Amino acid sequence: MSARTVTVATSDHGDVTMSEPSWCDGLHKTGGARSDLTHNGLPLEVAFNDGTVLAYGQLCQWPYSEAASRKPFIAVELGGGEYEYDDADLLELQQKLATFAAVTIPELRVRLSAALVEAGL
């Protein structure tokens, strides 16, 4: 476990001091329930040339979850919506998805493995 801690104001448990994993970005919403507290790592994104994010993944953890696992996990979001593609756009989509599969997902797996080791799991 990390030696860093953070104190966050919650609506149901007052100020909660929790261990801060080394990978956490340190941004925590205040005023919600303790079970809603999260640790979030910096996201890894794959974006189109125009900046539109196709997909991203990041390390996350719900350290006080009452309904789900408290272990670190990877959250992946794929760009929502429907888009129109011409041939050049489809080629870019193919390349970006290949990059996400070949580069981003393996890096996310490395980050998850390190987070689990840090958590002693």
C-alpha positions in Angstrom: 0.0 0.0 0.0 1.0 3.6 -0.6 2.0 5.9 2.3 -0.1 8.7 0.7 -3.5 9.4 2.1 -6.3 11.7 1.2 -9.3 13.0 3.2 -12.6 13.4 1.4 -15.8 14.8 2.9 -18.8 12.4 2.5 -22.5 12.9 3.1 -22.9 9.8 5.2 -19.5 9.3 7.1 -18.2 12.8 7.4 -14.5 13.2 6.5 -13.0 9.9 5.3 -9.2 9.5 5.2 -8.2 6.7 2.8 -5.0 5.3 1.4 -4.1 6.8 -2.0 -2.7 4.3 -4.5 0.4 5.6 -6.4 -1.5 5.4 -9.7 -4.5 7.6 -8.5 -4.8 11.0 -10.1 -5.8 12.5 -6.7 -9.1 13.9 -7.9 -12.0 12.9 -5.6 -15.5 14.2 -5.6 -16.7 15.5 -2.2 -20.1 15.4 -0.7 -21.3 12.0 -2.0 -21.7 8.7 -0.1 -18.6 7.0 1.1 -19.4 4.0 -1.1 -19.2 6.3 -4.1 -15.6 7.3 -3.5 -13.3 6.2 -6.3 -9.6 6.1 -7.3 -9.0 6.9 -11.0 -5.8 6.6 -12.9 -4.9 8.8 -15.9 -6.7 7.5 -19.0 -5.0 6.1 -22.1 -6.9 7.3 -25.2 -7.0 6.4 -28.8 -8.4 9.3 -30.8 -9.0 10.1 -34.5 -6.9 12.7 -36.2 -9.6 15.3 -35.6 -9.3 14.7 -31.8 -12.5 12.6 -31.4 -11.8 10.0 -28.8 -12.6 6.5 -30.1 -11.8 4.6 -26.9 -10.1 5.0 -23.6 -9.2 2.9 -20.6 -8.1 3.7 -17.1 -7.4 2.1 -13.8 -10.2 2.5 -11.3 -11.1 1.3 -7.8 -14.2 1.6 -5.5 -12.4 1.2 -2.1 -15.7 1.4 -0.1 -18.1 -0.3 -2.5 -21.0 -2.1 -0.9 -22.1 -3.8 -4.1 -19.1 -4.6 -6.2 -15.5 -5.7 -5.8 -13.1 -3.3 -4.1 -10.2 -4.6 -6.2 -8.7 -2.3 -8.8 -10.0 -2.8 -12.3 -9.8 -1.3 -15.8 -12.7 0.7 -17.1 -12.9 0.9 -20.9 -15.2 3.3 -22.7 -15.7 3.0 -26.4 -16.8 6.2 -28.2 -20.6 6.2 -28.2 -22.7 7.3 -31.1 -23.0 6.5 -34.7 -20.6 8.0 -37.2 -20.5 8.1 -41.0 -17.3 6.8 -42.6 -15.9 7.1 -46.0 -13.1 4.8 -47.2 -10.3 7.0 -45.7 -12.2 7.2 -42.4 -12.6 3.4 -42.3 -8.9 3.0 -42.8 -8.2 5.4 -39.9 -10.7 3.5 -37.8 -9.0 0.2 -38.6 -5.6 1.6 -37.6 -6.9 3.2 -34.4 -8.7 0.0 -33.3 -5.5 -2.0 -34.1 -3.5 0.4 -32.0 -6.0 0.1 -29.1 -5.8 -3.7 -29.2 -2.0 -4.0 -29.7 -0.7 -1.1 -27.6 -3.3 0.4 -25.2 -4.8 -2.8 -23.9 -1.5 -4.4 -23.1 -0.4 -1.2 -21.3 -3.7 -1.2 -19.3 -3.0 -4.9 -18.3 0.5 -3.9 -17.0 -1.0 -1.0 -15.0 -3.7 -3.3 -13.6 -1.1 -6.0 -12.6 1.0 -3.3 -10.8 -2.1 -1.9 -9.0 -3.1 -5.4 -7.8 0.5 -6.0 -6.5 0.5 -2.6 -4.8 -2.9 -3.5 -3.1 -1.5 -6.8 -2.0 -4.0 -8.8 -4.1 
